[in-house]
């Protein structure tokens, strides 16, 4: 995974801090790990199963 864009990262941290939400390096790393884990679970087979469960036709993308 590419490192975050420092300009965007800085802006986001500053915006969160402005509304009273502290952002720590540990919290950022935990969030990155959770996102990576979720990305690994999104397999094509799982997406097809979810589409079927929702009643969407996985062959046409609708």
FIDRENBA-685522 format. One record per residue (C-alpha): residue number from 1; residue in three letters; x, y, z. Coordinates in steps of 0.2 Angstrom, whole numbers. Last residue first. Layout:
N
(NUM,'Ala',(X,Y,Z))
...
# end
This chain:
62
(62,'Unk',(-135,-22,-62))
(61,'Unk',(-117,-28,-66))
(60,'Unk',(-124,-40,-80))
(59,'Unk',(-118,-56,-73))
(58,'Unk',(-119,-52,-55))
(57,'Unk',(-138,-50,-56))
(56,'Unk',(-143,-41,-40))
(55,'Unk',(-154,-50,-27))
(54,'Unk',(-145,-43,-12))
(53,'Unk',(-139,-61,-8))
(52,'Unk',(-134,-63,-26))
(51,'Unk',(-124,-47,-25))
(50,'Unk',(-116,-52,-9))
(49,'Unk',(-111,-69,-16))
(48,'Unk',(-103,-61,-31))
(47,'Unk',(-93,-49,-20))
(46,'Unk',(-87,-64,-10))
(45,'Unk',(-81,-73,-25))
(44,'Unk',(-72,-58,-32))
(43,'Unk',(-63,-56,-16))
(42,'Unk',(-66,-42,-3))
(41,'Unk',(-58,-50,12))
(40,'Unk',(-41,-43,8))
(39,'Unk',(-47,-26,7))
(38,'Unk',(-56,-27,24))
(37,'Unk',(-39,-33,32))
(36,'Unk',(-30,-18,23))
(35,'Unk',(-43,-6,30))
(34,'Unk',(-41,-13,47))
(33,'Unk',(-22,-12,46))
(32,'Unk',(-23,6,40))
(31,'Unk',(-35,11,54))
(30,'Unk',(-23,3,67))
(29,'Unk',(-9,13,60))
(28,'Unk',(-18,29,60))
(27,'Unk',(-23,26,78))
(26,'Unk',(-6,23,83))
(25,'Unk',(0,39,75))
(24,'Unk',(-13,48,85))
(23,'Unk',(-27,58,79))
(22,'Unk',(-37,69,91))
(21,'Unk',(-55,73,87))
(20,'Unk',(-60,90,94))
(19,'Unk',(-67,98,79))
(18,'Unk',(-51,107,74))
(17,'Unk',(-41,91,77))
(16,'Unk',(-51,82,64))
(15,'Unk',(-48,96,51))
(14,'Unk',(-29,96,56))
(13,'Unk',(-28,78,54))
(12,'Unk',(-37,78,37))
(11,'Unk',(-26,92,30))
(10,'Unk',(-10,84,36))
(9,'Unk',(-15,68,28))
(8,'Unk',(-20,76,12))
(7,'Unk',(-3,85,11))
(6,'Unk',(7,70,17))
(5,'Unk',(-1,59,3))
(4,'Unk',(-3,42,12))
(3,'Unk',(11,29,9))
(2,'Unk',(7,17,-5))
(1,'Unk',(0,0,0))
# end
